[in-house]
């Protein structure tokens, strides 16, 4: 069965009040929001503290963070 997403829940007047998403789509959206949040937080630190990092430092930090997220996801499932 093919279902088109998103689907909406509507009230008595036909106004959209909620959305139904496939869980895979929702999880992908959540991951992308988390990544965006990380970037915004990094930009705040740079603006506030004027810190600069080499590519290698950033790569190492993100790799460590991604490894931690993957470990946390495995444990929580």
Buried (B, 14 or more C-beta within 10 A) or exposed (E): EEEEEEEEEEEEEEEEEEEEEEEEEBEEEEEEEEEEEEEEEBEEEEEEEEEEEEEEEEEEEEEEEEEEEEEEEEEEE
